[in-house]
Amino acid sequence: MPSNPIFPFVLFTLALYGFTYAQAQQVTIPAGVPLRVQIDKRYPIATGTKVEGHLIAPIFLVDHEVLPANTRVSGSVIATHPVKGGARADALLNGDFTPLATPELRFDQITLPNGTVEPISTHVSQRDGAVVRMKSSAKKPSLTQQTEDQVKQREHDTLDQFTKPGKSDRLLRMLYGQLPYHPQRIWPGTQFDADLTEPLVLPQNNAPAPLPMQPVSEKGLSGVIEARLTENLTSATAKQGQLVDAVLTKPLLDGTKKQVILPEGTHLEGVILQAKPARWFARNGKLRFTFRSVQLPPTMAAEASKQLQVQEPAATGTTATDHVIHGRMISSEANRNQNVQIDSEGGAKATGGPDKYVAPLVLGLFAASAALGDDDDVVQHGVVSNGFGVMARLATLIAANQDVARGFAYFALSKSVYKHWIARGNELTFPKDTRLQIELSER
């Protein structure tokens, strides 16, 4: 039978189409992208412990979501490390003699929404999940009002310990905090960043068609974008004029959601305008930075150069896909212990927190009460003895001695005054992968 010259061409065309279709049904999340994982249960801090959690932030790729929130992630504790000297000293001064350790985790599996389990390779670091938002520019409240607000907030936080879900874990954690020796746990709600160390290839059924790029207007970019820092940033070492780099974690779309203004992966370049390290007498660190330009990811640059109409000549040192922006930080993740505040201009500073005034005042009242009490009032002794966990209360109740109660009361007061008014203040730190919200304004 004579061969048909068209037949091989048809086979080749079908094979090429099948390969292209298969390729279109896969997406690759590049190495370096962090998966934000929150632990669901209580786990012992011990090498070999299996842990599970879920994503609390979706993963976007260019213009659409490829991994939704609540995607399951699993791994294990691969090592434990002693806590740093400062944290260890604070624990000892508070009556905690446990050899404290921090866990090193590795997440190695991810369960996709369709039930498929994929291997992943990650480098994991623990996060503090507190989110700080810009404060109103209204008139600063008086010291009396600040103290009253702090007392109300403490009452609210105390009530939350007994009413919000997960109260059994919180109460157990509070109990452990009072004991001189206790088990160590990874608590529910603890968050980790699992940075991918190798690209993650995922099947993508019914992947949406790529959205077109929208030309940048003459007025410039506006809106709120979500980004993450690519390097550590701290008031201890930052200098005025130092560059800051961040990358978009979520695409910025137009009002119709049908065009991409800035794709995921876009880099933002900023500069530090003010940097002050922490100093003695509780003077905390400060940082102020702004973002001034964006640059599209390399994979989008060629397409953008065709679609985007540059309205003005590119500045020296920029490319045709660089655009000047005016961006200020309006919210950020921050370490709870630093009590970060963001002002109306986007500047951030560490503060003394709600305990700066309330804690010394309350402990001062306890110390005064101990000085005026008598040896027979054992209940009062148990109340006023602070600063050394349950050991202080047991010692004063057993001794039934006013001098013992007074000693612990003044010990707690001295620690509080030193910490809140004399010691070096808190540095302001933004670790790598810290999530930011940045407000873009028109020129």
Contacts in CASP RR format, 6 or more apart in sequence:
PFRMAT RR
TARGET T0000
AUTHOR 0000-0000-0000
METHOD contacts of the structure
MODEL  1
MPSNPIFPFVLFTLALYGFTYAQAQQVTIPAGVPLRVQIDKRYPIATGTK
VEGHLIAPIFLVDHEVLPANTRVSGSVIATHPVKGGARADALLNGDFTPL
ATPELRFDQITLPNGTVEPISTHVSQRDGAVVRMKSSAKKPSLTQQTEDQ
VKQREHDTLDQFTKPGKSDRLLRMLYGQLPYHPQRIWPGTQFDADLTEPL
VLPQNNAPAPLPMQPVSEKGLSGVIEARLTENLTSATAKQGQLVDAVLTK
PLLDGTKKQVILPEGTHLEGVILQAKPARWFARNGKLRFTFRSVQLPPTM
AAEASKQLQVQEPAATGTTATDHVIHGRMISSEANRNQNVQIDSEGGAKA
TGGPDKYVAPLVLGLFAASAALGDDDDVVQHGVVSNGFGVMARLATLIAA
NQDVARGFAYFALSKSVYKHWIARGNELTFPKDTRLQIELSER
24 207 0 8 1.000
25 203 0 8 1.000
25 204 0 8 1.000
25 205 0 8 1.000
25 207 0 8 1.000
26 201 0 8 1.000
26 202 0 8 1.000
26 203 0 8 1.000
26 204 0 8 1.000
27 61 0 8 1.000
27 66 0 8 1.000
27 201 0 8 1.000
27 202 0 8 1.000
27 204 0 8 1.000
27 207 0 8 1.000
28 199 0 8 1.000
28 200 0 8 1.000
28 201 0 8 1.000
28 202 0 8 1.000
29 59 0 8 1.000
29 61 0 8 1.000
29 66 0 8 1.000
29 67 0 8 1.000
29 196 0 8 1.000
29 199 0 8 1.000
29 200 0 8 1.000
29 202 0 8 1.000
30 196 0 8 1.000
30 199 0 8 1.000
31 196 0 8 1.000
31 197 0 8 1.000
31 198 0 8 1.000
31 199 0 8 1.000
32 195 0 8 1.000
32 196 0 8 1.000
32 197 0 8 1.000
33 59 0 8 1.000
33 195 0 8 1.000
33 196 0 8 1.000
33 200 0 8 1.000
34 193 0 8 1.000
34 194 0 8 1.000
34 195 0 8 1.000
34 196 0 8 1.000
34 228 0 8 1.000
34 433 0 8 1.000
35 55 0 8 1.000
35 59 0 8 1.000
35 67 0 8 1.000
35 73 0 8 1.000
35 107 0 8 1.000
35 110 0 8 1.000
35 120 0 8 1.000
35 122 0 8 1.000
35 193 0 8 1.000
35 194 0 8 1.000
35 195 0 8 1.000
35 196 0 8 1.000
36 55 0 8 1.000
36 56 0 8 1.000
36 57 0 8 1.000
36 127 0 8 1.000
36 191 0 8 1.000
36 192 0 8 1.000
36 193 0 8 1.000
36 194 0 8 1.000
36 435 0 8 1.000
37 53 0 8 1.000
37 54 0 8 1.000
37 55 0 8 1.000
37 56 0 8 1.000
37 73 0 8 1.000
37 107 0 8 1.000
37 191 0 8 1.000
37 192 0 8 1.000
37 193 0 8 1.000
37 194 0 8 1.000
38 53 0 8 1.000
38 54 0 8 1.000
38 55 0 8 1.000
38 56 0 8 1.000
38 189 0 8 1.000
38 190 0 8 1.000
38 191 0 8 1.000
38 192 0 8 1.000
39 51 0 8 1.000
39 52 0 8 1.000
39 53 0 8 1.000
39 186 0 8 1.000
39 187 0 8 1.000
39 188 0 8 1.000
39 189 0 8 1.000
39 190 0 8 1.000
39 191 0 8 1.000
39 192 0 8 1.000
40 52 0 8 1.000
40 53 0 8 1.000
40 54 0 8 1.000
40 188 0 8 1.000
40 189 0 8 1.000
41 52 0 8 1.000
41 188 0 8 1.000
42 169 0 8 1.000
42 185 0 8 1.000
42 186 0 8 1.000
42 187 0 8 1.000
42 188 0 8 1.000
43 49 0 8 1.000
43 51 0 8 1.000
43 77 0 8 1.000
43 185 0 8 1.000
43 186 0 8 1.000
44 183 0 8 1.000
44 184 0 8 1.000
44 185 0 8 1.000
44 186 0 8 1.000
45 77 0 8 1.000
45 80 0 8 1.000
45 101 0 8 1.000
45 102 0 8 1.000
45 103 0 8 1.000
45 184 0 8 1.000
45 185 0 8 1.000
45 186 0 8 1.000
46 77 0 8 1.000
46 80 0 8 1.000
47 77 0 8 1.000
47 78 0 8 1.000
47 79 0 8 1.000
47 80 0 8 1.000
48 76 0 8 1.000
48 77 0 8 1.000
48 78 0 8 1.000
49 76 0 8 1.000
49 77 0 8 1.000
49 103 0 8 1.000
49 186 0 8 1.000
50 74 0 8 1.000
50 75 0 8 1.000
50 76 0 8 1.000
51 74 0 8 1.000
51 75 0 8 1.000
51 76 0 8 1.000
51 77 0 8 1.000
51 105 0 8 1.000
51 186 0 8 1.000
52 72 0 8 1.000
52 73 0 8 1.000
52 74 0 8 1.000
52 75 0 8 1.000
53 72 0 8 1.000
53 73 0 8 1.000
53 74 0 8 1.000
54 69 0 8 1.000
54 70 0 8 1.000
54 71 0 8 1.000
54 72 0 8 1.000
54 73 0 8 1.000
55 67 0 8 1.000
55 68 0 8 1.000
55 69 0 8 1.000
55 70 0 8 1.000
55 71 0 8 1.000
55 73 0 8 1.000
56 69 0 8 1.000
56 191 0 8 1.000
57 69 0 8 1.000
57 249 0 8 1.000
57 435 0 8 1.000
58 65 0 8 1.000
58 67 0 8 1.000
58 68 0 8 1.000
58 69 0 8 1.000
58 250 0 8 1.000
59 65 0 8 1.000
59 66 0 8 1.000
59 67 0 8 1.000
60 66 0 8 1.000
60 249 0 8 1.000
60 250 0 8 1.000
60 251 0 8 1.000
60 264 0 8 1.000
61 264 0 8 1.000
62 210 0 8 1.000
62 251 0 8 1.000
62 260 0 8 1.000
62 263 0 8 1.000
62 264 0 8 1.000
62 265 0 8 1.000
62 297 0 8 1.000
62 299 0 8 1.000
62 300 0 8 1.000
63 210 0 8 1.000
63 211 0 8 1.000
63 251 0 8 1.000
63 253 0 8 1.000
63 260 0 8 1.000
63 263 0 8 1.000
63 264 0 8 1.000
64 207 0 8 1.000
64 208 0 8 1.000
64 211 0 8 1.000
64 251 0 8 1.000
66 202 0 8 1.000
66 204 0 8 1.000
67 110 0 8 1.000
67 112 0 8 1.000
67 202 0 8 1.000
68 113 0 8 1.000
71 110 0 8 1.000
71 111 0 8 1.000
71 112 0 8 1.000
71 113 0 8 1.000
72 110 0 8 1.000
72 111 0 8 1.000
73 107 0 8 1.000
73 109 0 8 1.000
73 110 0 8 1.000
73 111 0 8 1.000
73 120 0 8 1.000
73 194 0 8 1.000
74 107 0 8 1.000
74 108 0 8 1.000
74 109 0 8 1.000
74 110 0 8 1.000
74 111 0 8 1.000
75 105 0 8 1.000
75 106 0 8 1.000
75 107 0 8 1.000
75 108 0 8 1.000
75 109 0 8 1.000
76 105 0 8 1.000
76 106 0 8 1.000
76 108 0 8 1.000
77 103 0 8 1.000
77 104 0 8 1.000
77 105 0 8 1.000
77 186 0 8 1.000
78 104 0 8 1.000
78 105 0 8 1.000
78 106 0 8 1.000
79 103 0 8 1.000
79 104 0 8 1.000
80 101 0 8 1.000
80 102 0 8 1.000
80 103 0 8 1.000
80 104 0 8 1.000
81 101 0 8 1.000
81 102 0 8 1.000
81 104 0 8 1.000
82 88 0 8 1.000
82 99 0 8 1.000
82 100 0 8 1.000
82 101 0 8 1.000
82 102 0 8 1.000
83 91 0 8 1.000
83 100 0 8 1.000
83 101 0 8 1.000
83 102 0 8 1.000
87 100 0 8 1.000
88 100 0 8 1.000
91 97 0 8 1.000
91 98 0 8 1.000
91 100 0 8 1.000
93 415 0 8 1.000
94 177 0 8 1.000
94 387 0 8 1.000
94 388 0 8 1.000
94 389 0 8 1.000
95 180 0 8 1.000
95 387 0 8 1.000
95 388 0 8 1.000
95 389 0 8 1.000
95 391 0 8 1.000
96 177 0 8 1.000
96 179 0 8 1.000
96 180 0 8 1.000
96 181 0 8 1.000
96 182 0 8 1.000
96 389 0 8 1.000
97 180 0 8 1.000
97 181 0 8 1.000
98 180 0 8 1.000
98 181 0 8 1.000
98 182 0 8 1.000
98 184 0 8 1.000
100 184 0 8 1.000
101 184 0 8 1.000
102 126 0 8 1.000
103 126 0 8 1.000
103 186 0 8 1.000
104 124 0 8 1.000
105 124 0 8 1.000
105 192 0 8 1.000
105 194 0 8 1.000
106 122 0 8 1.000
106 123 0 8 1.000
106 124 0 8 1.000
107 120 0 8 1.000
107 122 0 8 1.000
107 124 0 8 1.000
107 192 0 8 1.000
107 194 0 8 1.000
108 119 0 8 1.000
108 120 0 8 1.000
108 121 0 8 1.000
108 122 0 8 1.000
109 117 0 8 1.000
109 118 0 8 1.000
109 119 0 8 1.000
109 120 0 8 1.000
110 117 0 8 1.000
110 118 0 8 1.000
110 120 0 8 1.000
110 200 0 8 1.000
111 117 0 8 1.000
111 118 0 8 1.000
112 118 0 8 1.000
112 202 0 8 1.000
112 203 0 8 1.000
114 205 0 8 1.000
116 203 0 8 1.000
118 200 0 8 1.000
118 202 0 8 1.000
120 194 0 8 1.000
120 196 0 8 1.000
120 198 0 8 1.000
120 200 0 8 1.000
121 196 0 8 1.000
121 197 0 8 1.000
121 198 0 8 1.000
122 194 0 8 1.000
122 195 0 8 1.000
122 196 0 8 1.000
122 197 0 8 1.000
123 194 0 8 1.000
123 195 0 8 1.000
123 197 0 8 1.000
124 192 0 8 1.000
124 193 0 8 1.000
124 194 0 8 1.000
124 195 0 8 1.000
125 192 0 8 1.000
125 193 0 8 1.000
125 195 0 8 1.000
125 431 0 8 1.000
125 432 0 8 1.000
125 433 0 8 1.000
126 190 0 8 1.000
126 191 0 8 1.000
126 192 0 8 1.000
127 191 0 8 1.000
127 192 0 8 1.000
127 193 0 8 1.000
127 333 0 8 1.000
127 431 0 8 1.000
127 433 0 8 1.000
128 191 0 8 1.000
128 333 0 8 1.000
128 334 0 8 1.000
128 335 0 8 1.000
128 336 0 8 1.000
128 337 0 8 1.000
129 191 0 8 1.000
129 333 0 8 1.000
129 336 0 8 1.000
130 333 0 8 1.000
130 334 0 8 1.000
130 335 0 8 1.000
130 336 0 8 1.000
130 340 0 8 1.000
131 331 0 8 1.000
131 332 0 8 1.000
131 333 0 8 1.000
131 334 0 8 1.000
132 331 0 8 1.000
132 332 0 8 1.000
132 333 0 8 1.000
132 334 0 8 1.000
132 340 0 8 1.000
132 341 0 8 1.000
132 342 0 8 1.000
132 348 0 8 1.000
133 330 0 8 1.000
133 331 0 8 1.000
133 342 0 8 1.000
134 329 0 8 1.000
134 330 0 8 1.000
134 331 0 8 1.000
134 342 0 8 1.000
134 343 0 8 1.000
134 344 0 8 1.000
134 346 0 8 1.000
135 341 0 8 1.000
135 342 0 8 1.000
135 343 0 8 1.000
135 344 0 8 1.000
136 344 0 8 1.000
137 343 0 8 1.000
137 344 0 8 1.000
141 149 0 8 1.000
143 357 0 8 1.000
146 357 0 8 1.000
147 357 0 8 1.000
147 358 0 8 1.000
147 361 0 8 1.000
150 353 0 8 1.000
150 354 0 8 1.000
150 355 0 8 1.000
150 357 0 8 1.000
150 358 0 8 1.000
151 358 0 8 1.000
153 354 0 8 1.000
154 354 0 8 1.000
154 358 0 8 1.000
161 167 0 8 1.000
161 170 0 8 1.000
161 171 0 8 1.000
161 174 0 8 1.000
162 171 0 8 1.000
164 170 0 8 1.000
166 188 0 8 1.000
169 187 0 8 1.000
169 188 0 8 1.000
173 185 0 8 1.000
173 187 0 8 1.000
175 182 0 8 1.000
176 182 0 8 1.000
176 183 0 8 1.000
176 185 0 8 1.000
177 389 0 8 1.000
178 389 0 8 1.000
178 390 0 8 1.000
179 389 0 8 1.000
179 390 0 8 1.000
180 389 0 8 1.000
180 390 0 8 1.000
180 391 0 8 1.000
193 433 0 8 1.000
195 433 0 8 1.000
211 253 0 8 1.000
211 258 0 8 1.000
211 259 0 8 1.000
211 260 0 8 1.000
212 258 0 8 1.000
212 259 0 8 1.000
212 260 0 8 1.000
212 307 0 8 1.000
213 259 0 8 1.000
213 260 0 8 1.000
213 261 0 8 1.000
213 263 0 8 1.000
213 300 0 8 1.000
213 303 0 8 1.000
213 304 0 8 1.000
213 307 0 8 1.000
213 308 0 8 1.000
214 254 0 8 1.000
214 259 0 8 1.000
214 260 0 8 1.000
214 261 0 8 1.000
215 307 0 8 1.000
215 308 0 8 1.000
215 309 0 8 1.000
216 261 0 8 1.000
216 308 0 8 1.000
216 309 0 8 1.000
216 310 0 8 1.000
216 311 0 8 1.000
216 323 0 8 1.000
217 311 0 8 1.000
218 311 0 8 1.000
218 312 0 8 1.000
219 442 0 8 1.000
219 443 0 8 1.000
220 323 0 8 1.000
220 324 0 8 1.000
220 325 0 8 1.000
220 442 0 8 1.000
220 443 0 8 1.000
221 252 0 8 1.000
221 261 0 8 1.000
221 262 0 8 1.000
221 294 0 8 1.000
221 323 0 8 1.000
221 325 0 8 1.000
221 440 0 8 1.000
221 442 0 8 1.000
222 440 0 8 1.000
222 441 0 8 1.000
222 442 0 8 1.000
223 252 0 8 1.000
223 439 0 8 1.000
223 440 0 8 1.000
224 330 0 8 1.000
224 437 0 8 1.000
224 438 0 8 1.000
224 439 0 8 1.000
224 440 0 8 1.000
225 248 0 8 1.000
225 250 0 8 1.000
225 252 0 8 1.000
225 262 0 8 1.000
225 268 0 8 1.000
225 437 0 8 1.000
225 438 0 8 1.000
225 440 0 8 1.000
226 248 0 8 1.000
226 249 0 8 1.000
226 250 0 8 1.000
226 435 0 8 1.000
226 436 0 8 1.000
226 437 0 8 1.000
226 438 0 8 1.000
227 246 0 8 1.000
227 247 0 8 1.000
227 248 0 8 1.000
227 249 0 8 1.000
227 268 0 8 1.000
227 435 0 8 1.000
227 436 0 8 1.000
227 438 0 8 1.000
228 246 0 8 1.000
228 247 0 8 1.000
228 249 0 8 1.000
228 433 0 8 1.000
228 434 0 8 1.000
228 435 0 8 1.000
228 436 0 8 1.000
229 244 0 8 1.000
229 245 0 8 1.000
229 246 0 8 1.000
229 430 0 8 1.000
229 431 0 8 1.000
229 432 0 8 1.000
229 433 0 8 1.000
229 434 0 8 1.000
229 436 0 8 1.000
230 245 0 8 1.000
230 246 0 8 1.000
230 247 0 8 1.000
230 432 0 8 1.000
231 245 0 8 1.000
231 432 0 8 1.000
232 429 0 8 1.000
232 430 0 8 1.000
232 431 0 8 1.000
232 432 0 8 1.000
233 244 0 8 1.000
233 287 0 8 1.000
233 289 0 8 1.000
233 429 0 8 1.000
233 430 0 8 1.000
233 434 0 8 1.000
234 427 0 8 1.000
234 428 0 8 1.000
234 429 0 8 1.000
234 430 0 8 1.000
235 275 0 8 1.000
235 276 0 8 1.000
235 277 0 8 1.000
235 278 0 8 1.000
235 285 0 8 1.000
235 286 0 8 1.000
235 287 0 8 1.000
235 350 0 8 1.000
235 427 0 8 1.000
235 428 0 8 1.000
235 429 0 8 1.000
236 277 0 8 1.000
236 278 0 8 1.000
236 427 0 8 1.000
236 429 0 8 1.000
237 277 0 8 1.000
238 272 0 8 1.000
238 275 0 8 1.000
238 287 0 8 1.000
239 272 0 8 1.000
239 275 0 8 1.000
240 272 0 8 1.000
240 273 0 8 1.000
240 274 0 8 1.000
240 275 0 8 1.000
241 271 0 8 1.000
241 272 0 8 1.000
241 273 0 8 1.000
242 271 0 8 1.000
242 272 0 8 1.000
242 275 0 8 1.000
243 269 0 8 1.000
243 270 0 8 1.000
243 271 0 8 1.000
243 272 0 8 1.000
244 269 0 8 1.000
244 270 0 8 1.000
244 271 0 8 1.000
244 272 0 8 1.000
244 289 0 8 1.000
244 291 0 8 1.000
245 267 0 8 1.000
245 268 0 8 1.000
245 269 0 8 1.000
245 270 0 8 1.000
246 267 0 8 1.000
246 268 0 8 1.000
246 270 0 8 1.000
246 291 0 8 1.000
246 436 0 8 1.000
246 438 0 8 1.000
247 265 0 8 1.000
247 266 0 8 1.000
247 267 0 8 1.000
247 268 0 8 1.000
248 262 0 8 1.000
248 263 0 8 1.000
248 264 0 8 1.000
248 265 0 8 1.000
248 266 0 8 1.000
248 267 0 8 1.000
248 268 0 8 1.000
249 264 0 8 1.000
249 265 0 8 1.000
249 435 0 8 1.000
250 264 0 8 1.000
251 260 0 8 1.000
251 261 0 8 1.000
251 262 0 8 1.000
251 263 0 8 1.000
251 264 0 8 1.000
252 260 0 8 1.000
252 261 0 8 1.000
252 262 0 8 1.000
253 259 0 8 1.000
253 260 0 8 1.000
253 261 0 8 1.000
254 260 0 8 1.000
254 261 0 8 1.000
262 294 0 8 1.000
262 296 0 8 1.000
263 296 0 8 1.000
263 297 0 8 1.000
263 300 0 8 1.000
265 297 0 8 1.000
266 294 0 8 1.000
266 295 0 8 1.000
266 296 0 8 1.000
266 297 0 8 1.000
267 294 0 8 1.000
267 295 0 8 1.000
267 297 0 8 1.000
268 291 0 8 1.000
268 293 0 8 1.000
268 294 0 8 1.000
268 325 0 8 1.000
268 438 0 8 1.000
269 291 0 8 1.000
269 292 0 8 1.000
269 293 0 8 1.000
269 294 0 8 1.000
269 295 0 8 1.000
270 289 0 8 1.000
270 290 0 8 1.000
270 291 0 8 1.000
270 292 0 8 1.000
270 293 0 8 1.000
271 289 0 8 1.000
271 290 0 8 1.000
271 292 0 8 1.000
272 287 0 8 1.000
272 288 0 8 1.000
272 289 0 8 1.000
273 288 0 8 1.000
273 289 0 8 1.000
273 290 0 8 1.000
274 286 0 8 1.000
274 287 0 8 1.000
274 288 0 8 1.000
274 347 0 8 1.000
275 286 0 8 1.000
275 287 0 8 1.000
275 288 0 8 1.000
276 285 0 8 1.000
276 286 0 8 1.000
276 287 0 8 1.000
277 285 0 8 1.000
277 427 0 8 1.000
278 284 0 8 1.000
278 285 0 8 1.000
278 350 0 8 1.000
278 424 0 8 1.000
278 425 0 8 1.000
278 426 0 8 1.000
278 427 0 8 1.000
278 428 0 8 1.000
279 424 0 8 1.000
279 425 0 8 1.000
280 422 0 8 1.000
280 423 0 8 1.000
280 424 0 8 1.000
280 425 0 8 1.000
281 421 0 8 1.000
281 422 0 8 1.000
282 352 0 8 1.000
282 356 0 8 1.000
282 420 0 8 1.000
282 421 0 8 1.000
282 422 0 8 1.000
282 423 0 8 1.000
282 424 0 8 1.000
282 425 0 8 1.000
283 425 0 8 1.000
284 338 0 8 1.000
284 349 0 8 1.000
284 350 0 8 1.000
284 351 0 8 1.000
284 352 0 8 1.000
284 425 0 8 1.000
284 426 0 8 1.000
284 427 0 8 1.000
284 428 0 8 1.000
285 349 0 8 1.000
285 350 0 8 1.000
285 425 0 8 1.000
285 426 0 8 1.000
285 427 0 8 1.000
285 428 0 8 1.000
286 347 0 8 1.000
286 348 0 8 1.000
286 349 0 8 1.000
286 350 0 8 1.000
286 428 0 8 1.000
287 347 0 8 1.000
287 348 0 8 1.000
287 349 0 8 1.000
287 428 0 8 1.000
287 430 0 8 1.000
288 345 0 8 1.000
288 346 0 8 1.000
288 347 0 8 1.000
288 348 0 8 1.000
289 329 0 8 1.000
289 347 0 8 1.000
290 326 0 8 1.000
290 327 0 8 1.000
290 328 0 8 1.000
290 346 0 8 1.000
291 325 0 8 1.000
291 326 0 8 1.000
291 327 0 8 1.000
291 328 0 8 1.000
291 438 0 8 1.000
292 324 0 8 1.000
292 325 0 8 1.000
292 326 0 8 1.000
292 327 0 8 1.000
293 318 0 8 1.000
293 322 0 8 1.000
293 323 0 8 1.000
293 324 0 8 1.000
293 325 0 8 1.000
294 322 0 8 1.000
294 323 0 8 1.000
294 325 0 8 1.000
295 318 0 8 1.000
295 319 0 8 1.000
295 321 0 8 1.000
295 322 0 8 1.000
296 304 0 8 1.000
296 321 0 8 1.000
300 321 0 8 1.000
301 319 0 8 1.000
301 321 0 8 1.000
304 321 0 8 1.000
305 320 0 8 1.000
305 321 0 8 1.000
308 320 0 8 1.000
308 321 0 8 1.000
310 320 0 8 1.000
314 320 0 8 1.000
314 322 0 8 1.000
315 322 0 8 1.000
315 324 0 8 1.000
324 443 0 8 1.000
325 440 0 8 1.000
326 440 0 8 1.000
326 441 0 8 1.000
326 442 0 8 1.000
326 443 0 8 1.000
327 438 0 8 1.000
327 439 0 8 1.000
327 440 0 8 1.000
327 441 0 8 1.000
328 345 0 8 1.000
328 346 0 8 1.000
328 347 0 8 1.000
328 438 0 8 1.000
328 439 0 8 1.000
328 441 0 8 1.000
329 342 0 8 1.000
329 346 0 8 1.000
329 347 0 8 1.000
329 348 0 8 1.000
329 436 0 8 1.000
329 437 0 8 1.000
329 438 0 8 1.000
329 439 0 8 1.000
330 342 0 8 1.000
330 346 0 8 1.000
330 437 0 8 1.000
330 438 0 8 1.000
330 439 0 8 1.000
331 342 0 8 1.000
331 436 0 8 1.000
331 437 0 8 1.000
332 340 0 8 1.000
332 342 0 8 1.000
332 348 0 8 1.000
332 430 0 8 1.000
332 434 0 8 1.000
332 435 0 8 1.000
332 436 0 8 1.000
332 437 0 8 1.000
333 430 0 8 1.000
333 434 0 8 1.000
333 435 0 8 1.000
333 436 0 8 1.000
334 340 0 8 1.000
334 348 0 8 1.000
334 430 0 8 1.000
334 434 0 8 1.000
335 429 0 8 1.000
337 426 0 8 1.000
338 350 0 8 1.000
338 351 0 8 1.000
338 426 0 8 1.000
338 427 0 8 1.000
338 428 0 8 1.000
338 429 0 8 1.000
339 350 0 8 1.000
339 351 0 8 1.000
339 352 0 8 1.000
339 353 0 8 1.000
339 354 0 8 1.000
339 426 0 8 1.000
340 348 0 8 1.000
340 349 0 8 1.000
340 350 0 8 1.000
340 351 0 8 1.000
340 428 0 8 1.000
341 348 0 8 1.000
341 349 0 8 1.000
341 351 0 8 1.000
342 348 0 8 1.000
343 349 0 8 1.000
348 428 0 8 1.000
349 428 0 8 1.000
350 425 0 8 1.000
350 426 0 8 1.000
350 427 0 8 1.000
350 428 0 8 1.000
351 426 0 8 1.000
352 420 0 8 1.000
352 425 0 8 1.000
352 426 0 8 1.000
355 416 0 8 1.000
355 420 0 8 1.000
356 420 0 8 1.000
356 421 0 8 1.000
359 416 0 8 1.000
359 420 0 8 1.000
360 413 0 8 1.000
360 416 0 8 1.000
360 417 0 8 1.000
360 420 0 8 1.000
360 421 0 8 1.000
363 386 0 8 1.000
363 409 0 8 1.000
363 412 0 8 1.000
363 413 0 8 1.000
363 416 0 8 1.000
364 409 0 8 1.000
364 413 0 8 1.000
366 383 0 8 1.000
366 384 0 8 1.000
366 386 0 8 1.000
366 409 0 8 1.000
366 412 0 8 1.000
366 413 0 8 1.000
367 384 0 8 1.000
367 406 0 8 1.000
367 409 0 8 1.000
367 410 0 8 1.000
367 412 0 8 1.000
367 413 0 8 1.000
369 380 0 8 1.000
369 383 0 8 1.000
369 384 0 8 1.000
369 409 0 8 1.000
370 380 0 8 1.000
370 381 0 8 1.000
370 384 0 8 1.000
370 385 0 8 1.000
370 402 0 8 1.000
370 405 0 8 1.000
370 406 0 8 1.000
370 407 0 8 1.000
370 409 0 8 1.000
370 410 0 8 1.000
371 406 0 8 1.000
373 380 0 8 1.000
373 402 0 8 1.000
374 402 0 8 1.000
375 400 0 8 1.000
375 401 0 8 1.000
375 402 0 8 1.000
376 400 0 8 1.000
378 396 0 8 1.000
378 397 0 8 1.000
378 400 0 8 1.000
380 405 0 8 1.000
381 396 0 8 1.000
381 397 0 8 1.000
381 399 0 8 1.000
381 400 0 8 1.000
381 401 0 8 1.000
381 402 0 8 1.000
381 404 0 8 1.000
381 405 0 8 1.000
382 393 0 8 1.000
382 396 0 8 1.000
382 397 0 8 1.000
382 405 0 8 1.000
384 396 0 8 1.000
384 405 0 8 1.000
384 408 0 8 1.000
384 409 0 8 1.000
385 392 0 8 1.000
385 393 0 8 1.000
385 395 0 8 1.000
385 396 0 8 1.000
385 404 0 8 1.000
385 405 0 8 1.000
385 408 0 8 1.000
385 409 0 8 1.000
385 412 0 8 1.000
386 392 0 8 1.000
386 408 0 8 1.000
386 409 0 8 1.000
386 412 0 8 1.000
387 408 0 8 1.000
387 411 0 8 1.000
387 412 0 8 1.000
387 415 0 8 1.000
388 408 0 8 1.000
388 411 0 8 1.000
388 412 0 8 1.000
392 408 0 8 1.000
392 412 0 8 1.000
395 404 0 8 1.000
395 408 0 8 1.000
396 404 0 8 1.000
396 405 0 8 1.000
396 408 0 8 1.000
END
